[in-house]
């Protein structure tokens, strides 16, 4: 049973909305008339629905679209900044439309809100009556106590007819704390007998300490609402008696905790400064922690590349990546970074290399296994090999240019079989040929990367996917012609 109930919460915590919902859905006192104060444009109040402001805010404004909506929005903002709502004098062109609507529009607006927010069991008697008398007036429907009645002076709450239910929003304006030892005003002392007088009072404020201590001590129920991160749901903390500091950790632990979704059926029922448009937003502290987290991640990444050679010039050494498609990298790793000399042990060895890249011609000045055979080395090209049920592997080849010259006769009818210069048989057979038809080219031997690794060479790739020959810790750039 309710007697004196205190509802608290910071602005935007849906205190008023949840209080209204609590009253209209209560089964225990469903037949009691409801009096309220300081809830603007309350559409459960028939007098509000039947007024010009009821017409403007409840019917006309929701019908606006496009530029008309923007135009009237500016008008409303101007009036609201003047601490008032739009009146007929602000929009005299709507007078005739309002008079036509007022014939039965106020009752229809009130009924539409009753059907929207009241539960079905609460509307049962009303709907049955309307089936019998569909042309019923508000005076005939008033008996069902679905309407709310506004009263002017909250300090006169105790003189309202009983039994009833009373809702006062922002009650700290009239029930301020008193000095210790001062006389208790009548509108406060009357709360001592509210339980016996048939009245249920709901006082809404932001914090219990904003109101008189006598009221706090007499409260039977205390509901504190908290909204986190601007979400469309709030946390409801229920206390037996008043929690002097509902934000206190221990007070929250003792309370019954419940998550309450913001009921959209009640949006627009009254004019709220919050407008129930609470979008998800992070508090300032959250932005600070996110910035610190991003900063730490950047530091970790930079440290990783610093330690593991991300910026030491070896970034052109690629790792084996199995991407299931055509890959230049697959063959480079398998044929290049593996030291074939250690293949018998089943281990793959990669020797450290210097960061400076020299042209392949510089290899001529360094002793290496092919020094006696090859005058110079050049890139011959590559071929793509499709492995069954596997990726396409790109295999590179190297030209070994020897010091031998291959000659052949290009005259018509001559044998196209080339011979080496200095071959006695070849010289005797071609002694009578026309020297002007004789051509020659330098001998080239073809090696794959895989074959050259047997001689101690290594291979890798630059960032631009150009092959490099590595020998003795030095990288040499392979070009197709040099």
N, C-alpha and C positions, 0 to 999 in steps of 0.2 A: 504494500500500500504506500502510495506517495503522500507526503505532507509538505515538506520543504526540501526541494532538490536544487543543488548548486551545479551549474555547468560552467566550466572554465576552459581556457585555451587561448593561445595567441591568435592574433588576426590571421584569417585565412584557414583556420582549423575546422571550419564547418560546424561551429558551435550552434548557430541559429538553425541551420538546416537539419541537423541531427536532433535538436530539441523539438522542432515541429514534427519531424518523423516519429519521434518517441510519443508525442501526444496523440497524433492522429491514428496510430496503430495500437494504442493501448486498449486492451479488452476490458480491463477492470472498471474504468470510469468512462465508458464510451458515451453515456447519455448526458454528460455534464457539459454545459455551455462553456466556451473558452473565451476569456478576455485576454487581450494582449496590449502591449505598449512598446513603441519604438522599433517596430518592424515595418519599414516603409513599403507601400504598394503591396500589401498582403492580399492575394487574390482569393483567399478563402473568406475574406470579408466582403459581403455582398455590396455594401456601400462603396467600397473601392471599385469593384467590378462595374458598378452602375454609374461611375463618375467619368468625367472627361479624361482624367489621367488613366483610368482603367481602360478606356477605349484606345487612347494613344499608345500606352505602353504594352497593353495586353493584346490588341488587335491590329492597330495600324502599323506600329513599328515592325512586328514580325513579318508583315506582308511586303516590306520594302526590299527592293533589289537594285543592284547596280549603282548608278549615279544618284538616284533618289535616296538610297540608303546612306550614301556618303554625305549628301546635303543635310539630311535630318540628323545624322550623327554629329555634325558640327553644331547644329542648333541645340541638341541635348547637352553637349559638352559645355556650351556657353551658359546654359541655364544651371547646370549642375555646379559649375564654378561659382555661381552666385548663390549656392546653398539652397536651391529650389529646383522643382521639377517643371517640365514643360506644361504651360497652361494654355487655355483657349485663346487668350490674348496674343500669344506668341505665334499661333497658326490660325488666324481667323478664317482662312479659306476652308478649314475643315469643319466649320460650324454646322453647315447643312448636312454633311455626311454623318456627323456625330448625332444630330437630332433624329435622323432616320434610324440609325443603329440603336439608339437608346430605347426604342419601343420594346424590344425584347432581347437586345444584345447583351445587356448586363446580366440577365438571368442565365443565358446560354454560356457566357464566359465563366460565371461562377460554377455552373453545373459541370463544365468541361474540366475545371481544375479539381472539383470534388471527385470526379470519376478517375482522374489521373493519379491522385495521391492517396486517397482513402482505399483501404483493402476492400475486397468484394463483400465480405461478411458485414462490413460497416455500412455499405450502401444498399443492402438487401431491402430494408424497409422503404427507403426512398424510391428505389426502382419499382417496387411493387405498387407504390402509391401512384407513380407516374404512368404506369400501365392502365390504371383505373381512371386517372384524371390527367391526361397528357397536357392539358392547357393550364395546369396549376400555376399559381403565382408564387412569388417568394414567400409571401405571408403564410401561405398554406404549407410550404416546405420547411419553414423555420422550426417546426416542431421536432425535427429529427436532429437538431443541434449539431449540424455539420458546419455551420458558419462560425466565423470568429468575429468578435466584437472588440473594437478598439476603445480604450478608455484613456482619458487625458492625463490624469495626475497619478503617478505611481505610488505616491505617499498615501493615497486613498484606497489602496488595494483592499484593505480590510473592511471597507463598507460596500463592496460589490456583493450582489445577491448570491446566496449559497444554495445548494452546492455548485461549485464552479471550479474551473481550472484557470490559472493565471500565469501568463508568460511575460516577463519583463526583460528586454534585451539591454545590454550596457547598464546594468543596474547600479554600478558604482557611482553614477551621477546623482542618485537619490539616497543611497545607503552608505554614505562615506564613513570611514572609521572615526570614532569619537575620542576625545581626550579621556584619559583614565579618570574615573570618578565623576564624570559629567552625567547629567540626567539622561535617562534612556527615552528617546522620542517614542510617541505612541505607535507610529508606523513601523517601529522596530520591535517594541515590546509585544505587539500583536502576534508576532511570529511564535510566541510562547504557547499560544492556544490554537494555532492554525490547524492542528491535527484534530481538534475536537469541534471545530466550526464548519467542517465539511468543505474546506478549501485546499486545493493542491497548488502550490506556488513553485514556479520554475524561474530561478534567477540566473541570468547569463552575464558573465563578466570575464575579464582576461586572467585574473589571478585572485585567489581568495583574500589576500591581504589588502585588496583594494576596497573591501566592504567591511562593515561593522563586525566586530568580534563576536557580538551576541548572535548574529545571523550565522556565522561560521560554527559556533558551538551548538546551534539548534538544527543545523542541516542534518537530515536523515541519510540522504544519498548525495554523493559527489561524483560527477563524471568529468574527467579531464581528457580533452582531445588534443592530439599531437599530430601534425602533418610533417612528414619527412621528405625533403628534397622536392617539394612542390608537386607531389604525386596526387592522383585523384582518389586517394584512399588515406584514411587517418587511423591512428591507433587510439582506441578508447580504453582509458584506465578507470575502473569502477572502484569506488571506496565506500565503505560503511562509515558514515559521518564525514566530516570535512577533513581533507588532507591539507594541513596548513601550508605545506610547500609541495605541490604535486610534481614539481620538476626534480625533486630530490630522488637520488638513486634508490634509497631504501624504501621510500614511499611507493615508487613504481614497482619494486619487488613484491610488496605486500598487496598491491592492487590486483584485481582481475583484469587481465589484458585481452583485448579483442581487436582485430583488424576490421575496420568498417569501410566498405567501398562507398564512395560518394554517389548517392542515388540520383541519377540524371532525371528521374521523374519529378524531382523537386526543384530542378534548375528552372529559374524564371518565376517561381511561385511568389517571390518577393524581390524587391530591388536590393541587391547586395553590392557593396563596394568591391567585393572580391570577384563577383560575376561567375564564380566557379569555373574559371578558365585556367586553372593552375597547371602550367606546363612544367614538365620535368626540368629541373635546373640544379646544378651542382653548387654547393656552398663555396665560399672563397677558399676555405682551407683545403677543399678537395682539389682545386686548381693548383694550389701550391704543391701538394703531394704529387700530383701528376707531373708537374714540371720537374720536381726533384727526381722522380722515377725515370723520366725521359733522359735527364742529364746523366744519371748513373748508367743507363743502358748504353749511351754514347761513349762514356768513359770505358766501359767494359769492352765494347767493340774495338775501340781504338787501341786499347791495351792488348787485345788478342792479336790484332794484325801487327802490332809493334813487336810482340814476343815471337810470333810464329812466321815472321818474314813477310807480312802483307805489304810493306813498303821498302824492302831491301833490294829491290831490283830483280827478284826472282819471281815476280808476279806473272812472268810469261811462261813459267813452268806449270803446265796444266795437270790436273788430276784426271784419273780415268773416270768417265761418267757414262753410266749405262742408261742411255735415253731411248733405246729401242729404235733409233732411226739412223740415217746416214751420219757418220761421225768421223771427222778427221782425227779426232783425239784418240779414238780407240787404238788405231794402229801405231800412233806416235808413242803411246804409253807402252804398249806391248812390245813394240820393236825398238823403241828408242830409250826409254828410261831404265830398261832391264839390262843388267850386265850379264851377257850370255856366258861369260867366263865362270860365273858362279851358279849357273843353272843346275848343275849336278847336285847342289845342296838343297835345291828347292826354294831358295831365297832369292828375292829380288833386291838388287843393290843399286842405289842411286848415289853417284858421287857428287859432292858439292862443287858448284861451278862459280866462276867469277862473274860479276855483273856486266863487265864490259864486253861488247859484241864486236868482233873483228870481221873483216871480209874474208871469204874463203881463200883468197889468194895468199893471205898471211900464213896459212898452214904450210905453204911451201918452205918457209923458213924454220919450221919446227920438225924435228925427226918424228916420224910416225910410221906405222906398219906398211902403208902403201906408198911411202916416199920413193922407193926404188922402182915402183911400177907406174905410178901415175904422175904425170907432169903437173896436172891440175885436176880439180874436182868441180863438178857443176851439177845442178839439179836437173835430172832427166825428165821428171814428170811424176804422175801418179795414176793408179787405176783403182776403181771401186770394186770390191769383192763382196758379194752377197753371201753371208753365212746362212745356211739352212736354219730356219726357225730362230734366227738371231739378227743382230744389227748388220748394216752395211758398213764394211771396214774400208778405209782408204789407205792404200799401200803406196809409199813413196819410193822412188828409185834415184840413184846417183850415177852420173857418168864419170868414169875414170879415163881421162885422156892420156894415152901413152905417147912415147916419143917415136913410135913407128908410123910410117906413112903408107897408106894403101893406094895403089895405082890400078887403073883399068882403062881399056880402050873403049871409047864411046862412038867409034865409027860404025856405019851400018854394016851388018853382017859379022861384026867382030864378036868374039865371046865376051859375055858380060861377067865372066868369072874374074873377080879381082885377084890380083896377086901382090905380094909384098915386094917393094923395091929392093933389089940386091939378090933376088932369087935367080939362080943361074938358068934353070929350066924356063922360067918365065921370060928372061932376057933373050934367050936363044929363039924362043917361039915368036917373040914380038920385035926382033931386030929389024925386020923390014917394014914394020908398020909406020904409019904417018905419025910423027911426034906431035903434030898439032891436034890429033884426035885423042891423045892420052890425057887422062885426068886422075887426080889423086885426092885423098882426104886423110886426116889424122885418125888413127885407130882409137876407138872408144869401147871400153868394157862397161857393162851394165851391172850394177850391184843394187840389191834392195837394202833398205835400212836393216832388215833382219840379218842379212849376211854380213854387213859391216860391223854389227855388234859383236860378232865372233872375233873380230880383230881388236876389240877394246874401245870402239867408238860408241858414243852415246848420241841420242837425238832428243830434241825437245822442240817447243813451238814458241814463237813470240806472241804477244797480245793480239797481233794482227793475223795470227794463224800462218805465219811464215816459218818453214822448217829451219832449225839450227842444228849444226853438227857440233858435238862437244867432245873435246879430246884434251886430256891432261888438265882438266879443270877450266879450260878456256872455250868460250862459245864462238862459233864462226857462222856467219850468215851464208846460207846456200842460195845461189841465184841460178837461174836457168842458163844464162850466158855470161861468160866472163873472159 
